[in-house]
Amino acid sequence: MKTSFIAIALILTHVSLFAQHSLEKLWQTDTLLTTPESALLAADGKFLYVSNIGGKEANTGFISKVDLDGKIITREWVKGLNANKGLGLYKGMLYAAELTDVAVIDVKTGSIVRRIPIEGAKMLNDITVDAKGIVYVSDSRANKIHRIENGVPSVYLEDMDNANGVLAVGTSLYALTNGKLQKIDAQKNKSIIAEGMESGTDGIVQVKENEFVVSCWQGIIYYVKADGSKEVLLDTRGQKSNTADIWYNAATKTLYVPTFFKNTIVAYKLN
């Protein structure tokens, strides 16, 4: 009997390791957005914040509210932002990565309450906030990740090649660097979780313990398994549809994908 249980466990483990995942398209917004780069679920789970870079002129960026059926609730909920990209949320404050500053927005009023300048910043990109409210923001052109604690910024990591997507999980920080997914522990020790992805690695979400979905700006999305292997979930490069900074709603297993130049958000069910 014991042997049978061991055999069944081994079979289930084998199936789990080699299970294939897929994305099923649910909806997409209309094209009223302007270069959407990042999506983030609101604290109440009822809508998305969407970061729009805007036009080529400075300070034409804005943040939209989009409901979970793909309807744009408010196109310009917050405006006057400068090439804003990544978003993070903590205790009623929304953090938006502008070109060289991090804007802090009161979600109740939709007003920018302050800007935190990042010294030497070249192009701030993604944001994550840990359980203690510490903000991490990547700078893709300077190859750095900055840390903001109690409103005070400092350089956290250097030599992070084309640093983009960042994700705080417990005491660890996950970061995307030029086709690689790295894990950084509390002592700043780095380990490579997966590599060989398209070079424009952009967004990262955790879908279960030690398993992630990673987007690449050019239009490809990967499922990264616990053993570091990966599978392609989506490839829209042929349609010239980008896949920027994604968000995942674990409650509904829904992945939200900003399409950048296509000016939409597309929702997919992760199977």
N, C-alpha and C positions, 0 to 999 in steps of 0.2 A: 504493500500500500504506500509506504514511504517513497519507494522508487517511482511510483506513478505520479505522486504529487510533485516530485522533483522534475520529472519529465514534462509535466504540464506547465510548471513554472518556467522551465527553459523555453518551451514553445511560445508562451506568452511574451517572454522577454524578447525572443527573436522577432516576433510579430511587431512588438512595440518599436524596436530599433529600426525596422525596415518599413514601417507604415508610411504610406504616401499621403501627403496633404494636398489640398487644392483650394482655390478661391472661386467662389460663385458670386457673380456680380448681382448686387441688389438694386442700386440706383446710382444716379449721378445728378449733381446740381445743374442748373442752367449755367450759362457762360457770363454771368454778371460779375464774377470775381475777377481780380486783376493780379495775375501771377501769384496764385496761392502757393505758399511754401510749406506751411506747417498747420496741423490740426491738433486740437486738444479737447478732451471731454470736460465739460463743466463739472463743478463739484457735486451738483445735484443729479448729474447723469442724464440731463434732459436735452442738452444741445451741445454743439461744438463751437469752440472758438477757432476761427481760421485766420491765420496770419497772411496778409496780402502784401507783397513787396511794392506793388503799385507801378508807376511809370518810371521813366529814366531820370526824371527830375528828383531832387532831394525832397524829403518830407512829404512824399505822396503815398506813403505806405499807410495801411489801415488794417483794422481787425474786424472781421465779420462774425455774426452769430448765425449758425446754420442748424436747423432742427434735425432730428434723427431719421426723418423721411426724405431729406435732401432739399427741403425748402429753405431759402435764404430768409431768415427772420429780420435781420438788420444788416444791410450791406456795409455801412460805415459806422459801426458802433463806436470805435475809437479811430481817429484819423490824425494826420500830421506826424506819422512815424517815418523814420529814415531807413529804408531798405530792411524792414523788420522781417525776421525769419523765425527762429525757434521760440517756443512758448513754454512757460512753466507756471504752476499754480501752487500757492501755499497760503492758507488761512486768509482767504479773501483778497489776496494780492496776486495779480497776473503779471508775470515777468516776461518781457519781450526783448529779444536780442536785436538791437538796431545795428547799424554799421560799426560804431565804435562805443556805444553806450548800451546799458540795459535799462529799459523803461519799466517803471513800476506803476501798475494800473490798479486802482481801486475798482473791484468788480461790481460793487453796489452802485457807484456813480458813473462808471465808465470814463473816469478822468485820470490823466497821468499825474501822479502825486510827486514823482521825482524821477530823475535820471541818474544812473550810476555810471560815470565815465570809466572806461577801462584803459589804463595807460598803455600806450604802444599798440593798441588794437588796430588791426588792418581790415578784417571782415569777420565780425562775430557771427556765429551760425546757430548752433543748437543749444538748448537749455534743458537742464534737469534739476529738480529740487529734491533733496533727501528728506527723510522723516524729521530731521531737526530743523529744517528750513534753510539749510545751506544750499546756495545756488551754484551750479557749475555751468559754465558757458564755454563753448569751443570757439577758437579763432582759426579758421581754415587756412588763411593766408600766412598767419604768423606761426602756424604749427604748434599752438599752445592750447591748454585748457586752464581757464581761470576759475577761481573759487571766490564766492562772495559770502561772507559771514557777518551778520549784523550790519549789513550795508557797506562793509569794507572789502574791496576787491584785492586779490593777490594772485600771483601766478602759481598755479598748482602743479602743472606738468608742462615740460618743454619737449622739443624734438618729437612731437606727435604729428607725423606726416599727414598733411591735409586733414587734420582733425575735424570731424563733423558730428555725427550722431553721438549723444551721450545719454546714459541711463544710470541713475542711482538705484541700487538694489541692496538694502541692508547697509553694511559697511563697505560694500564694494562699488566701484564705478566701472561701467562698461563703456567703451569708446570705439568708434569706427575710425580707422585710419587707412585710407588709400587701399581699399580692398580687403582689409583685415578687421576682425572683431577681437578687441583686446579686453582683458579683465585686469583692473588695477585694485589691489587690496588697500587696506587702511594704511599700510606702511609704504605705499606707492610701488609695490612690486608688480611687475607687468607679466602677464602670460597671454599667449595667443590662443583664442578659443577656436577661431576659424579663419581661413585665408583663401585667396584665389577667387574672390568675388570681383565683380566689375569694379573698376577703380573709383568710380564716383559714389562710394558708399555714403548714404545720406541719413536715413532714419532707422532707429532700432526700437523694438518693443519686445517685452517678455510675454510669452503666451502661456507658459507653464514653467515650473522650476527647471532652470538650466536649458530652456529651449526658447528660441527667439525668432522673430521675423525681421529681416533686414531689407531695406529698400536701397536701390542705387538710382541716382538722379537720371541716368540715361534711359531708364524705363524697364528695369528688371527687379523682381522681388524674390528673395530667398527665404526658405525655412531652414534655420540652423538648429541641428539636433544636439543633444547632450554630449555626443561623442565628437562633435566638431564637424561632422559631415553636413552637407547641405543639399537641398533640392530646390529647383526653380518652381516658384508658384505662379509667376506671371512674367511675361515678356512682351512689352508694348513698344519696343524700340522700332519695329517696323511701321507702327502707326505714328511715330515721333511724338508719343505721349509719355511725358516724364513721370517718374514716381519719386516724389520728394519726401518730406519729413512726415512719416506715417504716425497714426495713433491706433490703438487697439482697445476695444471695449470688451473686457473679459466676460461681462455678464451676458452679452448677446453674441460673443465670438465674432464681432464685426471689426473689420479692418478699414480704416478711412485713409484714402490716398489722395493727396493734392497732386494735380497734374501740371502745375506750373504754367507753361505757355498755352495749354488748352483751357485754362481759366475755369476749371471745375474741381469739385471734390467727388471722388467715386468711392462708393461703399461696397465691400465684398464680405461675404460670409466665409469664415475660415473653417474648412472641413478637415 
